[in-house]
Amino acid sequence: MEEEKKIRRGVNYVELETVCGITSTLPENLLPEFAFAGRSNVGKSSLINALMFRKSYARTSSQPGKTQTINFYNIERELYFVDLPGYGYAKVSQELKAKWGKMIERYLVKSSQLKKIFLLVDIRHEPSANDKEMYEWVVYQGFEPIIVATKLDKIKRSQQEKQCKLIRTAFGAGTRIIPFSAETKQGRDEIWACIDSAIKTG
């Protein structure tokens, strides 16, 4: 008999435990880590807030490209959400983009507790060159990124399959895609199921 999936109804404990800048030393956490990556303004903070069952704990910015840190959120003292800096914002200097890239690279290479990487893309658009580069880099590091297609509430239900097919074509036939809506929270249970499964399997 297949084991029933655990459905999270809420999160009791959340703490922004560590904030790492470009020159910071990364923490040596003992709990599993789950990283979230994506272009600036793709809805990363909204997704993380939804997974925390909070409205505005993860800081959102009205200025894309403003987040310059890696933020480690302790969730239930069981795991960490790792919010990586948004990439691909045109008004940020090439020098700063390079520094952010090195910071993200350093984390992906050095973290011993990183279990899964969720790569966020806007469901309304074909993945950008930056999205594809990030995907390929994550795969190169030995991970199978899960694509979270955000802003689901911005398209008609009839468009969902077409847009998911567009994204799957960009990343490869076997790519797992989870459509997510910050408005309705569609996709939240599926993402949590991925996280709980990764913790269980080690």
Backbone torsions as a table, in degrees:
resi	resn	phi	psi	omega
1	MET	NA	129.4	-178.3
2	GLU	-68.0	134.8	-179.7
3	GLU	-67.7	136.1	-179.9
4	GLU	-68.9	134.8	179.9
5	LYS	-70.5	138.8	177.3
6	LYS	-76.2	126.4	177.5
7	ILE	-107.0	121.7	178.8
8	ARG	-78.6	129.0	178.7
9	ARG	-101.6	-6.9	179.8
10	GLY	175.4	171.7	176.7
11	VAL	-130.1	122.4	-175.7
12	ASN	-84.0	-40.6	-172.9
13	TYR	-119.7	125.6	176.0
14	VAL	-138.9	134.4	175.1
15	GLU	-146.2	129.2	170.6
16	LEU	-75.2	98.6	-167.8
17	GLU	-89.4	-38.7	-176.2
18	THR	-140.4	136.4	174.8
19	VAL	-122.9	119.2	-176.2
20	CYS	-112.0	124.4	174.0
21	GLY	-90.8	-171.6	-175.1
22	ILE	-59.1	-36.7	-176.8
23	THR	-102.1	4.1	-176.2
24	SER	-73.6	154.1	171.9
25	THR	-82.8	131.0	-179.6
26	LEU	-70.9	142.6	179.7
27	PRO	-70.5	150.6	175.5
28	GLU	-101.4	78.4	-176.8
29	ASN	-74.0	152.7	178.9
30	LEU	-103.3	-9.8	-179.6
31	LEU	-97.2	155.9	178.6
32	PRO	-60.0	144.3	-179.5
33	GLU	-117.3	142.3	178.3
34	PHE	-129.5	116.4	-171.9
35	ALA	-98.6	148.2	179.2
36	PHE	-124.4	121.5	-178.0
37	ALA	-126.4	154.1	177.9
38	GLY	169.5	166.4	177.4
39	ARG	-62.1	155.2	173.3
40	SER	-57.4	139.1	176.3
41	ASN	71.9	20.8	179.2
42	VAL	-88.4	-9.2	178.6
43	GLY	101.8	27.0	-177.4
44	LYS	-65.1	-47.4	179.7
45	SER	-63.0	-38.3	178.7
46	SER	-63.7	-39.4	177.6
47	LEU	-65.4	-47.9	-178.0
48	ILE	-62.5	-41.9	176.4
49	ASN	-59.7	-41.6	179.8
50	ALA	-64.3	-41.1	179.2
51	LEU	-67.8	-27.6	176.0
52	MET	-82.6	-8.5	-172.7
53	PHE	59.5	40.4	177.5
54	ARG	-124.1	157.9	179.3
55	LYS	-87.1	-38.1	-172.9
56	SER	-152.4	36.1	-179.5
57	TYR	-72.7	-51.2	175.2
58	ALA	-71.4	130.6	-172.8
59	ARG	-73.0	125.8	173.9
60	THR	-99.0	153.0	-178.6
61	SER	-126.0	137.7	175.3
62	SER	-78.5	-9.0	179.1
63	GLN	-113.0	102.0	178.2
64	PRO	-55.6	142.9	178.6
65	GLY	86.9	0.7	-176.3
66	LYS	-77.9	-34.0	-179.1
67	THR	-68.3	118.4	-175.9
68	GLN	-121.1	17.8	-175.7
69	THR	-128.1	162.4	168.6
70	ILE	-99.0	120.4	-175.8
71	ASN	-106.7	128.1	-179.2
72	PHE	-107.0	113.5	178.9
73	TYR	-102.6	120.7	175.8
74	ASN	-80.7	122.4	-176.8
75	ILE	-113.3	114.0	176.6
76	GLU	58.6	17.6	-174.5
77	ARG	55.8	26.3	-178.8
78	GLU	-115.4	-27.4	-172.2
79	LEU	-163.2	170.5	175.6
80	TYR	-120.5	137.6	162.4
81	PHE	-92.6	130.7	-179.0
82	VAL	-115.4	110.7	-177.2
83	ASP	-92.4	109.5	-178.3
84	LEU	-87.8	151.4	-179.8
85	PRO	-58.7	140.6	175.6
86	GLY	-65.7	146.5	-179.1
87	TYR	-118.9	166.0	170.8
88	GLY	85.1	12.3	-179.1
89	TYR	-84.2	122.4	-168.5
90	ALA	-62.8	-32.4	-173.5
91	LYS	-81.3	-4.6	177.7
92	VAL	-83.9	139.6	-177.6
93	SER	-63.9	154.3	178.1
94	GLN	-60.2	-35.9	-179.7
95	GLU	-63.2	-44.1	179.8
96	LEU	-69.2	-39.8	176.2
97	LYS	-56.7	-42.8	-179.5
98	ALA	-63.9	-40.3	179.8
99	LYS	-66.6	-42.7	177.0
100	TRP	-61.3	-42.3	179.6
101	GLY	-59.5	-43.0	179.0
102	LYS	-65.4	-38.3	179.4
103	MET	-64.2	-46.1	178.7
104	ILE	-63.5	-43.6	179.7
105	GLU	-59.7	-44.2	-179.1
106	ARG	-60.4	-41.5	179.2
107	TYR	-65.2	-48.8	-177.0
108	LEU	-61.0	-35.8	-177.7
109	VAL	-77.8	-39.1	-168.5
110	LYS	-95.2	-21.2	-177.3
111	SER	-68.6	125.0	179.0
112	SER	-89.8	-10.5	-176.5
113	GLN	-107.3	0.5	-177.4
114	LEU	-69.0	120.3	-175.9
115	LYS	-103.4	-40.1	-177.2
116	LYS	-146.1	150.2	174.7
117	ILE	-121.9	125.3	175.3
118	PHE	-101.2	120.8	179.6
119	LEU	-104.3	118.7	-175.8
120	LEU	-92.6	134.5	172.8
121	VAL	-134.3	155.1	178.6
122	ASP	-80.8	119.5	-175.4
123	ILE	-62.3	-18.3	-176.6
124	ARG	-77.9	-16.3	-171.3
125	HIS	-129.7	155.2	172.4
126	GLU	-66.5	139.3	178.8
127	PRO	-53.9	140.6	-177.4
128	SER	-81.1	172.7	175.7
129	ALA	-59.7	-39.4	177.4
130	ASN	-62.9	-40.6	177.6
131	ASP	-61.6	-44.2	-178.7
132	LYS	-66.5	-39.6	177.8
133	GLU	-62.9	-42.9	179.3
134	MET	-63.7	-42.9	179.6
135	TYR	-59.9	-48.4	-178.5
136	GLU	-64.1	-37.6	179.0
137	TRP	-65.2	-42.3	179.3
138	VAL	-63.1	-43.2	178.2
139	VAL	-63.1	-41.6	178.7
140	TYR	-59.2	-32.7	179.4
141	GLN	-80.1	0.2	174.9
142	GLY	96.5	11.7	179.7
143	PHE	-105.5	157.4	172.1
144	GLU	-109.9	95.3	-176.7
145	PRO	-63.8	143.3	172.8
146	ILE	-100.0	127.3	-179.1
147	ILE	-85.9	124.7	172.3
148	VAL	-105.3	114.1	-178.7
149	ALA	-90.5	100.3	-173.6
150	THR	-82.0	173.5	176.6
151	LYS	63.5	34.1	179.9
152	LEU	-58.4	-33.4	-178.2
153	ASP	-71.2	-7.3	-179.4
154	LYS	-88.3	-6.2	179.0
155	ILE	-122.0	162.8	177.1
156	LYS	-75.1	150.2	179.3
157	ARG	-55.4	-35.9	-178.2
158	SER	-67.7	-17.6	-179.0
159	GLN	-90.7	-12.7	-171.6
160	GLN	-58.7	-49.2	-177.3
161	GLU	-61.7	-43.1	179.8
162	LYS	-61.2	-44.7	-177.8
163	GLN	-69.8	-37.2	176.5
164	CYS	-65.2	-36.6	177.3
165	LYS	-65.1	-39.3	177.9
166	LEU	-61.1	-43.7	179.6
167	ILE	-68.1	-42.6	-179.7
168	ARG	-63.8	-36.3	177.4
169	THR	-63.5	-37.5	-178.5
170	ALA	-69.1	-35.2	-173.8
171	PHE	-102.8	-21.3	-179.1
172	GLY	126.3	149.4	-171.3
173	ALA	-60.1	-33.0	-174.8
174	GLY	-88.2	5.2	-175.3
175	THR	-69.9	133.4	176.1
176	ARG	-85.9	129.2	-178.8
177	ILE	-122.7	129.1	176.4
178	ILE	-117.1	107.6	174.7
179	PRO	-66.8	137.9	-176.6
180	PHE	-135.5	138.4	175.9
181	SER	-121.3	122.7	176.1
182	ALA	-69.1	-22.9	-178.6
183	GLU	-77.5	-52.6	-175.4
184	THR	-96.0	-12.8	-176.7
185	LYS	70.0	15.7	173.5
186	GLN	-59.6	132.3	-179.3
187	GLY	101.9	-19.0	-177.3
188	ARG	-61.9	-46.6	-179.0
189	ASP	-62.4	-38.3	-178.6
190	GLU	-66.9	-39.6	178.5
191	ILE	-66.5	-43.6	177.7
192	TRP	-62.6	-36.1	177.9
193	ALA	-62.5	-38.2	176.8
194	CYS	-63.3	-42.7	-178.7
195	ILE	-65.6	-49.1	-178.7
196	ASP	-63.1	-37.3	178.4
197	SER	-65.1	-40.8	-179.8
198	ALA	-66.2	-37.2	177.2
199	ILE	-65.6	-42.7	-176.7
200	LYS	-65.6	-39.5	-176.7
201	THR	-84.1	-11.3	176.8
202	GLY	79.1	NA	NA
